[in-house]
Amino acid sequence: MDLKKLNYFCALARIGNFTHTATHLGIAQPALSMAIKKLEEEVGLKLVNRAERKMTLTSDGEVLLRHAQHILESVNQAEREIQELKGIETGTIQFGASSMLSSYYLPTVLANFKKRYPKVRINLIEAGTASLQQMLLEGELDLAMIRSDRTHEQIRCVKLFEEEVVACVPKNHPFSQKNSLTIAEFCQEPLVLFREGYFLREAVSRYSKQQHVELDIRFETNLVNLLKALVVNEVGISTVLSGIIAEEDQLTTVPFNPSIPLYIGLGWKRNHYLSNASRAFVSFMQEHVPERFN
């Protein structure tokens, strides 16, 4: 059975959409469709329901998925252990983080790590915290920055830092004069938000569902600079981490009352082989990331 086809199949099962999966894999959609079709022909079973708006697996596809995940994880672990024999200087780390964390909190730390271990390769995968946790469980990532207060029983996590989710508004917005803001007040405004699955969206979505409030969402984006530009141009207000707004951004942050703390840690799957390079990265992050907040 072709490992590449199994990898495509697992990615499609996780993402649930041919177009988005092809983009994630960096291939054309027809190539993905053909690979899945050939896999079905190879096993002699229908694996995917294509007629529905959101792709789903058949019962046979669910069975293959379980085995495919185990096969790919075993292959990945074998490759990592073989790399380990070459020593820490030639290791590769599959590392996941959200776009906001990787853009504003990690550049200096990652640069310093590369100076200490110049031959260690870090493949950075950007996604929401919910997706990153799932990718850890499926063995697609060695390490990921996830919420340290909401980990899975199969994930080990070390706390790195605590931040606060705050409202982000233009300097001329009425909220800019307030000392704090309730989530109810925030949800009554036009909004520019991160997509579902990101921690910056979580509190807003939870309040909306619990209180049956319909949100006026004017724009959704995972691009931090675009989000800030939209807020500056008064398309809507948003949520950000308190540490990413600079004076030149022409924006003001207002804390929520009650506050919305965010605990960020570095996580990995408990039974996942953690190479010397990955262990060195964990130690380095524990030592240097908290310095960002001192």
Secondary structure as UniProt FT lines:
FT   HELIX           3..15
FT   HELIX           18..25
FT   HELIX           29..43
FT   STRAND          48..49
FT   STRAND          56..57
FT   HELIX           59..84
FT   TURN            85..86
FT   HELIX           88..90
FT   STRAND          92..97
FT   HELIX           99..104
FT   HELIX           107..116
FT   TURN            118..119
FT   STRAND          121..126
FT   HELIX           129..137
FT   TURN            138..139
FT   STRAND          143..147
FT   TURN            148..149
FT   TURN            153..154
FT   STRAND          155..170
FT   TURN            171..172
FT   HELIX           174..177
FT   HELIX           183..187
FT   STRAND          191..193
FT   TURN            196..197
FT   HELIX           199..211
FT   STRAND          217..220
FT   HELIX           224..232
FT   TURN            233..234
FT   STRAND          237..241
FT   TURN            242..243
FT   HELIX           247..249
FT   STRAND          251..269
FT   TURN            270..271
FT   HELIX           276..288
FT   HELIX           289..293
//
